[in-house]
């Protein structure tokens, strides 16, 4: 006889958190009757995070082996794709912060090669170290959206160094 369907055209039952949720709370899975995953995205994320924590070393070893054994053409293609993705993430973060140098007395520098994310209240190098790099800062800015402007700004490299000197932040880079 089979199990009763635990979904309709608007919502689905999550077997893990035992609640009815909108269909867009579930990842697409064409192999199920509902066309959606058994567990909601939140429960899947929680499970995945716990799994990673408990299997971190073996996952890192498998990833390193896979990366090491990639054929040169495939490795070059992957590196190019990653660089393009990273550039798009940086561009999104910069756009949220205005796209150009925010120096108070005016600066019209917009070339991203010399623009830097500045932490308005200091502590930038510690946060970069804590989060694991500048890409993580870009992703955090995107996640914060317009709220990011409270704590972050874009400065050209020259003005960022001037600010560090004026605020006596020089020599504190970690």
Protein Blocks (a to p, Z undefined) as FASTA:
>chain_A
ZZaddbdfkbccdfklopaddfklpccdfkbmnopafbdfklmmmmmmmmmmmmmmmmmm
mmmmmmmmpcfklmmmmmmmmmmmmmmmmmmmmmmnnopafbfnopabfbfklgccddfk
gjklmmmmmnopaklmmmmmmmnmmmlmmmgccddfklmmmmmmmnopghkaZZ
